[in-house]
Amino acid sequence: MIASSALYTGLLIQRCMDMDSTIRSYPDIGDRAFGAKGRALVSILMHAELYLVATGFLILEGDNLSYLFPKAGFELGGYSIDARRSFVIMVGLIILPTVWLNNMGVLSYVSASGVAASLVLLCSILWIGEFDGIGFHGKGSFVHWNGIPTAVSLYAFCYCAHPVFPTLYTSMRDQKQFSKVLVVCFFLSTLIYGLMAISGCLMFGSEVLSQITLNLPSDKISSKIVIYATLITPIAKYALIVTPTVDAIENRLLAGSKTKSSSLLIRTCLVLSSVIVALALPIFGYLMSFVGAFLSVTGSIILPCLCFLKISGICRRCDFQVLIIGGIMCMGFAAMIIGTYTSLLEIISHFVSGD
């Protein structure tokens, strides 16, 4: 349901852009629909979402690398920096050169390596379950009803690329292929997500962690392949995710006076700030649940529907398409309210308990 809804709203974004050739970005859609206030709202939600997703990538890297090399910390100026924080800083430095690139064509090839890594990751997980002694015998309750809001929020986060769609659409040589690209991407993503979720449940049951890589035996070669494949994806996709935010900042601060050095400074500061946030919020699952519930559902489900209804003017009619959009919006509002409340409780509980 979530995948189908997100695919449909992605197609609505394309239709909004086809109605007005001056639309070049997601905030442009908000402006075309609701004026300056619409642009401001879409911009805030979009950039907050993309920024926190990029920050989640750094947390993911730090968690997995510290699992492989738990003694990799160091001291700096009398301060002890543990393995997780050390790797967050290191990965930030590795990612930085990819953010300096401003060619979407080059970034598409960098991002494609992340797709290949995802396929390797899935195949390796299945191999570990079948041939490395873990098996598919996880125990625990089949359904935890109190975990449904978090699960919905995490799945919503999995399909939160909508703010990047206008940038990708305008950069394509053959824009008529965009809808086909969306269908293929959503189908493959849903297949991978579903197989990974089922594998994690069958292999580790209720003991599965927010990142399945943290459940794997670290001494197995196949486990190392999984973790390294996991590491490639954030590095490959970080730059693509933050590109709309970088472009917005540069257009705002460097209008008419953009130089290469000023652009590099802005991009460096953005990466540095996300590293700092990743060091301060070491809770990948809870953070992604919040992003999915509040920002992803709003930016990728609710706003595309509202903007399309306003721009197209079909909200005055009562036909099958309007009913579909209305149903998607109702589902989105319910997921946003319940999921945000649940994720905030989990984050507060984490810090209060000191885990």
N, C-alpha and C positions, 0 to 999 in steps of 0.2 A: 504493500500500500504506500509506504513512504517513498520507495523508488519510483513507482508509477506517478505519484503526485509531483515529485521533484522533476521527473522527466517532462511532465505536462507543463509545469511552470517555466521550465527552461525553454520550451517551445513558445510559450507566451511572451517571453523576453524577446525572442527572435521576431515574433509578429509585431511587437511594439516598435522594434527598430526598423522593420520593413515599412511601417506606416509613416515614419518620419526619417528621412535620410540624414537629418542634422544630428540625430542621436548617435553618440560615439562611445558613451560609457553608461554605467549603471545609474549614477547620479543624474545624468541627462534624462533618463526615463522618469525618475522621480520628479524632475523639474517640468517635463512635458505633461505629466499627469496632475501634479498638485502645486506647481509653481516653486518659488524659492524655499518655502517651508518643506515641500516634498524633497527637493534636492538636499537640503540640510539633513533631514531625517535619514534618507537613504545613505548619504555619505557617512554619517556617524556610525550607523549600524554596519555598513559594509566594511569600513576600514577597521572598526573594532573587531569584527569577526575575522578578517584576514590576518590582522596583527596577532590575535590570540591563537589562531591556527598555526601560524609560523612559530609562535612561542612554544606551542605544544610539540612541534617537531624537535625543538632543542631539548625539551624535557625528555622526550622519547629517546633521543640519542644519548643523553646523560645516563638514563636508567639502564639502557642495554649495555653500553660500554663499561659502566661500573660493575655490572653483573659479570662481565668477562674478565675485567681487571680490577678487582676490588681494592688493591693496594696501590693504585696509581696516583694517589694524592701527593701534594707537595706543600711546602711552606713558603710564604712570601711576606717579607717584612714582619715576621713574627706571628703571622696569622696562618693557621693550618687550613688548607683547602682540601676537602675530601675528594674521593675519586669521581663522584657524580658531578660535583661542581667543576672539577678540573676538565672533565670531558665536555661539559656544556660550553665552557670557554673555548676549548680547542676546536669544537665543531663550529662554533661561531666564526672563528678565524678561517676555517676551511670553506665555509659557505660564502664568506664575504666577497671573494672574487666573482662568484656567479651573480651576485646582486649588482655588481658594477656593470654587468652586461646590460645593454638597453636594446638589444635586437631580439624581437620575439621569435624570429626564425631560428636563431641559435638556441634560445631557451627551450623551444619545442623539442629539439633533439636531446637537450639535457634532461628534460622532463620524461622523454620516452625511455630513458634508462631506468627511471623509477617504475614504469609500467613493467618492464622486463623483470626488475627485481621483485615486484609483487607476485608475478607468476612463479619465479624461483622459490619465493617464500612459501607459497601455498603447497607446491610440490614437495618441498623439504619437510613441511609439517606432516603431510600425509605419509611420507617415507618414514619419519621418526615414529609415528604411531603404529605403522605396520611392521617395520623391520628392526627397530632399535630397542625393543623390549618394553615399550610403554603400553602399547595396545590401546584398544578403544573400550575400556571398561570403567570409565569414571563413574563415581557414585555420588548420590545426592538427589535432592528433589528435582523432578523434571521441570517444574515451574516455580519460581519465586515471585509471587504476585506483587510483593512490595518492591521488586526490582524492575517491574515493567516500565515505570516512568523513566528510569535511568537508561534502560535499553532503548526505548523510543528516542530519547535525546541523543544517544550515541549513534544510532542509525541516521538520525537527521543530520548529525555532524558529518557522517560519511558522504552526504550528498550536498555539501554546502558550497559548491564551486560557482554558484550562480553569479555572484558579483564579478567574477572573472569572465563570464560568458561574452558580454559586449566587447571586451578587449580582444578576446579570441576571434569573435565573429568579424570584427572590422579588420583583423590582420590576415584573414584567410584570403587566398587567391580566388578560390571558387566558393563564394558564400552560399550558393545553392546546396552545397553538400553539408551544411551545418546541422540540419535536422537529422541526417543519416549518421553523422558523427555522434550526435547526442544519443541516439538509439543504441548504437554499438557500444559506446562507453558505459551507458547505464546498464545495459545487459551484462557486459563483462564484469563490471564492478559488483553488481548484485550477485552474480554467480560466485565471484571470489569471496565476497563478504559472507554469503550463506555457507559456503563450504568451510571457511575458516571458523565461523561460529559453531557449526555442527561438530567439526573436528575438535575444537577446544572443549566443548561440552562432553563429548564421548571419551576424550583422552584424560581429562582431569576433573570432570564433574563440577561440584560446587567449589573445588579448590582452585579453579582457574583464576589467574590474576588479571589485572586490567591490561597487561601485555603478556600474551601467551609465551613470549620468549623468556620471561622470568620464571616460568615453570619448567623449562627444559633443562636436562642435565648438561652442565657447562663443559663436561669432559668429552662429549661426543663431537665428532667432526661435523656431523649433520646439524647439530645444534648451533655450532659456530657459523655454518653456512646460513642458517636461518637468521641469526642475529646480524651477520654482516649484510644480508639482503635487506633486513629491516633498516639498517643504517643508511643504505644507499637512497632509499625512497625520500626521506626528509631532505637530504642534501640536494637531490635532483629537483625537488618540487618547491623548495623554499623560495627561490627567486621568482618563480612564476606566480606564486601566491601573493607576494608582496608587491608585484609590479604595479597594479592599480593604485596602491597606496603611495608608492614612490612617485608615480606620475602626478598624482594629485598634489603632493607636497611640493614637487618641483614647479608645477604650474602655478601654485599659490605663492611661493616664495621667490621664484626666479623668473617671473613673467617678463619676457623681453630682454632678460640679461643672463640667460642660462649659459654657463661655461662648464667645461669638463671637470675642473677642480671643484666647483661648487656642487655639481651633481654627485661626484664621488664622496664629498663630505656629508651630504644629506643621506646617501645610501649607507655610509659607514655608521652614522649616528643611529639610523633605524635598526641596523643589526645589533649595535651595542646595546640599545635600549631593550630589545627583545631578549638578549642574553641576560640582562639584569633582572627582568621579570621572570625568566625561566629559573634563575637562581633563587628567587624569592618565593616562587610557587611550585614546589616539587611534587605536584599531585596531578599526574597526567589524566587519569580516568575521570576524576571529579571536574577538572577544568574543562575537558572536552565535553562532558555531560552538560555543563553550564552553557558552553558555547553553542552546543547543538540545540538545547532547549530554548534559550532566549534569543541568540543572534542568528543561528542557522535557520530555525523555523521561521523567524520573522523575515529575514533577508531572502530566503530561498523558497519559501512557501507562501507566506501571507502577502508580502509586498508585490511580487510579480502579479498576483491575482488582482489586487487593488488597482495597480497601475494599468493593467490591461483593461479592466472594466471601465476605468476613467477615460483612457486614451481612445479606446474603440467605441465607447458610447453604448455598448450592448447592455449595460446595467439597466437600461430603461425597458428592456425586453424580458420576457419570461420564457426562455426556451431551454433545451437540453444542455447546451453549453454553459449557460448561466447557472443551472442547477449543479453541474459538475464543479464549476469554480466555487460556488457557494459551499458545497460539501467539503472541498479541499480546504477552504478557509476555516470552516468550523473545526475540522480535524486539527488544523494548524494552531488555532487559538487554544484548544484544549491541551494539546501537547506542550505548547509554550508555557501556559500557566502552571500546569501540574509539574512538568519537567523542571522548570526554573525553581519552583518552590522546593522540590526534592533535592536538586543538585546543590542549592544554597545551604540546605540543612546538612548535607553530607560534608560540604567544605567547612562549615562552622564546626561540626562535630570533629572533623580531622584535626583542626588547630586546637580545639579545646582539650581533646584527649592527648595531644602531643605526639601522635603516631608519626 
